[in-house]
Amino acid sequence: MTTPMIDAGGLTQLAENLWISSIPHQFMVLHIGTRMTVVRLSSGDLLLHSPIALSGDLRRAIDALGPVKHIVCPNMFHHSYAGEVLRAYPGAKLYGPAKLQKKRPDLKFTATLSDTPPADWNGELLPTTIAGSLMAETVLYHVASRSLITSDLVENFHDNAHAFTRWYLKAGGILGKVGWHPLLRLVYVNRRKARASLEQILALPFDRVIVAHGDIITTDARETLRQGMSWL
């Protein structure tokens, strides 16, 4: 089973101190949507993972939860709205991969993502950076909710209203199941290293996988992720 994507402009609570919001988004010609995860830390501060465009309603909903102190660009591609969100919350720390910091010199990054959690997250969010991939993605494990917070580890589209995107997913054999399109597998330049990172992730006791594109995985999450990445 999966949870459906939510309407743009609002927050949906998945667990205590854990919310998501999704908006329409295009990557080149593909209509794949994108999703942000909001985590409230024990300090009361908020962390925004994979920031999205802020409507007035969304910003008010976020502000009602607490102060935004952390903004995470988890990989080389989920940074499109980071500047907008950082302008909205200029006191927040911005995190991203080292290569993204070179790609986006216009953004003022505070810290580089790695397997070592910042002190503000320690014990609450456990990072695992996927080695051997040009995506340079760092996956976060939210301990309290047993949730894996990802962006481009896998996609999970049961359908898509956009005809070309639906054809693309079907041609890649991932329409209706969790997976990663064969064309995009080229970003894994060292599969041995990537497999080692994946095994670290699969060893975590998660019950839910939050993805940026498609439906959240909520049933048999670990085995579903393992099967979705079996090509690796």
SULHUPE-V528764 format. One line per field, one symbol per residue. psi: psi as a letter, one per 40 degrees, with the letter a starting at -180 (. if undefined). burial: # if it has 24 or more other C-alpha atoms within 12 Angstrom, else .. A space follows every 10 residues. Layout:
psi = ???
burial = ???
This chain:
psi = iiiiiiiiei hhhdihfhii hiiihhhbeh geiihihhhh ideeiihhhg iiihiddddd dddedihheh hhheaedged edddddddge eihhiiiddd dddgeehgid ihiaehiidd ehedhhihhh iehedfhhhh hhddefhhhi cfdiighdih ehdddddddd defeheihah hddeeeegeg dddddddddd deeigieihh idhaiihehf dddddddded d.
burial = .#.###.### ##.#..#### #####..... ########## #...###### ####...##. .##.###### ########## ###.##.##. .#######.# #.....###. #####.#... #..####### #.######## ########## ########## ....##.##. ...####### #...#.##.. ...##.##.# ##.#.##### ########.. ######.##. .#
